[in-house]
């Protein structure tokens, strides 16, 4: 295990201490979350916690089920007490970019239906300004080439996300376009603009959403109460 993975494992273990018996818990997606789900599975099995997980991707659901964590879809639960997820960038006002794992649509649906949201990250994800990490858009395949042209005309340097010479498809069978912006001066303004563009299902700007951030530091996890 790499040193960075050790830090991710520590924040994952710290996060699951916030999970209480009887909770419905949103389960995010990504490398850091994978360690969290492992730790949650340990608590479920060792402490016989009675919880329900609401996964934000097929792969998280498969992992949770393999560890004995019961799962339900977001439409099968009355509410979600807490969602624990990762992030690709978090700025100093706790706005974030997510979607490096092409799961940001499901992640955002679960997040907005949660009483509390917690992000777990290593310290490299904490930045002064968003935008160095490409901003993901989940887009409808129909008309996506035309949408790419519109985004190019705005100077957003869009690219279809590719894997094995194929366009990446999400769990909802949509494509992902990444915007290489360099910096995002006004995230709220950009979010509003993208929300109004036909063909974009969801963008990876997660604004004014997170309540608690756990950051993996060399001297141990740092717990930050954001809002």
FENSULZI-V772532 format. One record per residue. N is the residue number from 1. RES is the residue in one small letter. PSI is psi in whole degrees, 0 to 359 (* if undefined). OMEGA is omega in radians with two decimals (NA if undefined). NEAR is the number of other C-alpha atoms within 12 Angstrom. Layout:
BEGIN
N|RES|PSI|OMEGA|NEAR  N|RES|PSI|OMEGA|NEAR
END
This chain:
BEGIN
1|x|132|3.12|9  2|x|164|3.12|8  3|x|321|3.12|13  4|x|321|3.09|22  5|x|324|3.09|21  6|x|319|3.10|23  7|x|320|3.10|31  8|x|320|3.12|39  9|x|320|3.14|34  10|x|317|3.14|34  11|x|328|3.07|44  12|x|317|3.12|45  13|x|323|3.11|32  14|x|321|-3.08|34  15|x|319|-3.04|43  16|x|350|3.04|38  17|x|345|3.09|25  18|x|353|-3.14|27  19|x|129|-3.12|35  20|x|158|3.14|21  21|x|135|3.12|19  22|x|355|-3.09|16  23|x|152|2.86|28  24|x|123|-2.95|36  25|x|123|3.01|47  26|x|131|-3.09|51  27|x|114|-3.09|59  28|x|198|-3.08|47  29|x|143|3.07|43  30|x|176|-3.03|35  31|x|320|3.13|29  32|x|320|3.14|40  33|x|327|3.13|45  34|x|318|3.09|39  35|x|322|3.12|37  36|x|316|-3.13|46  37|x|322|3.05|50  38|x|314|-3.12|32  39|x|323|3.11|32  40|x|319|3.08|43  41|x|321|3.09|33  42|x|315|-3.14|23  43|x|319|3.13|27  44|x|317|-3.07|29  45|x|324|-3.08|19  46|x|323|-3.07|13  47|x|359|-3.11|16  48|x|41|3.06|16  49|x|136|3.04|25  50|x|100|3.14|23  51|x|166|3.00|32  52|x|133|3.08|36  53|x|140|3.05|43  54|x|100|-3.04|44  55|x|151|-3.12|46  56|x|9|3.07|42  57|x|161|3.09|37  58|x|321|-3.08|26  59|x|327|3.06|24  60|x|320|3.10|39  61|x|316|-3.14|30  62|x|318|3.12|24  63|x|313|-3.12|30  64|x|314|-3.12|38  65|x|324|3.14|24  66|x|338|-3.13|17  67|x|3|3.12|24  68|x|15|3.07|26  69|x|117|3.12|33  70|x|141|-3.10|30  71|x|154|3.03|33  72|x|157|3.03|29  73|x|162|-3.07|26  74|x|332|3.14|30  75|x|359|-3.13|15  76|x|1|-3.13|15  77|x|154|3.12|22  78|x|324|-3.12|17  79|x|169|3.06|25  80|x|122|-3.09|33  81|x|315|-3.02|30  82|x|134|2.99|38  83|x|132|3.11|47  84|x|121|-3.05|53  85|x|169|3.05|54  86|x|186|3.04|51  87|x|153|3.14|49  88|x|329|3.02|40  89|x|143|3.01|39  90|x|125|-3.14|40  91|x|184|-3.01|33  92|x|356|2.98|16  93|x|15|3.04|25  94|x|34|2.89|34  95|x|151|-3.02|37  96|x|159|2.92|48  97|x|132|3.07|46  98|x|163|3.10|44  99|x|7|3.08|39  100|x|336|3.09|33  101|x|12|3.11|39  102|x|31|-3.12|45  103|x|15|-2.94|41  104|x|336|3.08|43  105|x|306|3.13|36  106|x|322|3.12|38  107|x|318|-3.11|45  108|x|323|3.10|41  109|x|315|3.12|30  110|x|319|-3.10|39  111|x|315|-3.08|38  112|x|345|3.09|25  113|x|14|-3.11|25  114|x|143|3.07|30  115|x|319|-3.13|23  116|x|147|3.07|31  117|x|133|3.11|40  118|x|133|3.05|43  119|x|138|3.12|52  120|x|127|-3.02|52  121|x|162|2.89|46  122|x|166|-2.96|36  123|x|339|-3.14|29  124|x|342|-3.11|22  125|x|350|3.14|34  126|x|119|-3.03|33  127|x|162|3.06|25  128|x|323|-3.04|19  129|x|138|3.11|24  130|x|156|2.95|36  131|x|339|3.09|33  132|x|322|3.04|25  133|x|134|-3.14|30  134|x|138|-3.14|34  135|x|117|-3.09|43  136|x|143|2.99|42  137|x|131|2.95|47  138|x|126|-2.99|47  139|x|149|3.05|39  140|x|134|3.11|26  141|x|319|-3.11|26  142|x|121|3.14|16  143|x|9|-3.04|17  144|x|330|3.11|27  145|x|322|3.07|22  146|x|321|3.10|19  147|x|318|3.11|30  148|x|319|3.13|33  149|x|320|3.13|18  150|x|321|3.12|20  151|x|323|3.06|28  152|x|319|-3.12|20  153|x|334|3.10|12  154|x|355|-3.14|17  155|x|23|-3.04|15  156|x|1|3.10|27  157|x|61|-3.11|21  158|x|150|3.03|28  159|x|138|2.95|29  160|x|136|3.05|34  161|x|130|-3.05|30  162|x|151|2.99|16  163|x|126|-3.11|12  164|x|42|3.11|8  165|x|19|3.08|8  166|x|150|3.04|11  167|x|132|3.09|23  168|x|136|3.04|28  169|x|143|-3.13|24  170|x|178|3.09|33  171|x|346|3.05|24  172|x|12|3.10|22  173|x|34|3.02|18  174|x|170|3.06|29  175|x|166|3.04|38  176|x|127|2.98|44  177|x|128|3.09|41  178|x|132|3.08|38  179|x|123|-3.14|35  180|x|87|-2.95|25  181|x|335|-3.10|26  182|x|305|3.05|18  183|x|148|3.09|22  184|x|104|-3.05|28  185|x|319|-3.09|17  186|x|88|-3.09|19  187|x|322|-3.11|29  188|x|319|3.12|20  189|x|316|3.13|14  190|x|319|3.13|26  191|x|316|3.13|27  192|x|317|3.13|17  193|x|314|-3.12|18  194|x|325|3.10|29  195|x|332|-3.05|20  196|x|0|-3.11|14  197|x|121|-3.13|24  198|x|133|3.13|22  199|x|338|3.06|27  200|x|118|3.11|34  201|x|314|3.12|31  202|x|147|3.07|38  203|x|168|-3.06|42  204|x|14|3.03|45  205|x|119|3.10|44  206|x|102|-2.95|40  207|x|134|3.08|32  208|x|39|-3.05|24  209|x|325|-2.93|35  210|x|139|3.10|37  211|x|320|-3.08|29  212|x|137|3.05|31  213|x|132|3.02|41  214|x|120|-3.06|44  215|x|129|3.07|37  216|x|114|3.12|34  217|x|163|3.14|25  218|x|327|-3.11|17  219|x|14|3.09|11  220|x|168|-3.11|20  221|x|135|3.06|25  222|x|125|-3.13|25  223|x|120|-3.10|26  224|x|126|3.07|22  225|x|106|-2.98|17  226|x|319|-3.11|23  227|x|*|NA|16
END
